Amino acid sequence: MTDGSGVHDLRSALELLRRHPGQLLETSHPVDPSGELAGVYKRIGAGGTVERPTRLGPAMLFESVIGYPGARVLVGLMASRERVGLLLDSPPRRLTQRMAAAIDDAIAPIEVAADIPPCREVVHRADDPGFDLRKILPAPTNTDQDAGPYFCLGLVLSSDPEAGTDVTIHRLCVQGPDRMTIFFAPGRHIDEFRKKAEAQGRPLAVSVNMGLDPAIHIGACFEAPTTPYGYDELHIAGGLRGRPVELTDCLTVPQRAIAAAEVVIEGMILPNVREAADQNTRTGHAMPEFPGYTSTPAPSPRT
């Protein structure tokens, strides 16, 4: 099955939404990533799984983020079935069948050897003088109880010599110029990779991929038993789109990344290192969960 939407990365996804009135709102009004991003969007388009004082509206692209010249933040890309239907070239009522077909039509990812894939157009290295992740990328803080600024839709890609490759979405709290903590819910496959590497006393190389074709994020949300341990969910993303996901080698760690990602963070999950997400704020909380409550900052591995 070939996807007829013409979407193959985030930029083409946004172009598609621009052709459909009411699906994308773009603003150049300056917005603060601490509190304001969430505060504005909850009045514009945030949906949710529990009742809240919000309405279901468009995705929103903030083009002027205070303190981050040139950076843009996209919110709500997959917050409605109608919008996901557009992005996957499917009637909203047929999305369940569309997902099921992608399992049968799975396509394996491929590696590309482009000299400069899109994810490498601009490169910042941690050993560059003055490197500070906190000044390069805007990680939003959504409430005054958040443990810190979080990347919430970072697709973490890692691999195990025996099990293969896995991709899952994990929250990452930015802790310093080149440090983040990562939260693993019980049973997540990359956490199993981490445990195995930790038992051998070695770090686990990962890439954090952001700004992707939405089919990749959707495919990553398939779980066992559909995607058992050792199954690479990028196959389902390929099935959803009708073309393989393209990968490229990382520059600083022995891992791969999504070639068309807008942002890639390369790093290592360190063995036997645990840190509280709220180590810099001592709020006693992590961040809001999708069911509507605020979780506690359990000690997390560091990357």
SULTA-V552085 format. One record per backbone hydrogen bond with DSSP energy under -1.0 kcal/mol. CO is the residue of the C=O (numbers start at 1). NH is the residue of the N-H. If there is no record, write none. Layout:
co/nh
CO/NH
CO/NH
//
This chain:
co/nh
9/13
10/14
11/15
12/16
13/17
14/18
16/19
17/20
20/23
23/59
25/61
27/63
31/66
32/37
33/35
33/141
35/39
36/40
37/41
38/42
40/43
41/45
41/46
45/57
52/54
59/25
60/75
61/27
62/73
64/31
65/68
68/71
73/62
75/60
76/79
80/84
81/85
82/86
83/87
84/88
85/90
91/94
92/95
94/98
95/99
96/100
97/101
98/102
99/103
100/104
101/105
110/247
117/120
118/121
125/128
128/131
132/135
133/137
140/150
141/35
143/146
149/174
151/172
154/170
155/209
156/168
157/207
158/166
160/164
164/160
166/158
168/156
171/183
172/151
173/181
177/133
179/175
179/176
180/303
181/173
185/188
188/192
189/193
190/194
191/195
192/196
193/197
194/198
195/199
197/202
198/201
204/269
206/267
207/157
208/265
209/155
210/262
210/263
211/262
213/216
214/218
215/219
216/220
218/221
219/222
223/226
228/231
232/235
233/237
234/238
235/107
235/239
236/240
237/241
238/242
238/243
241/3
245/110
246/259
247/112
248/257
253/255
255/250
257/248
258/261
259/119
263/210
265/208
267/206
269/204
275/300
276/279
278/282
286/147
287/295
289/292
293/289
295/286
296/298
300/275
301/182
302/270
//
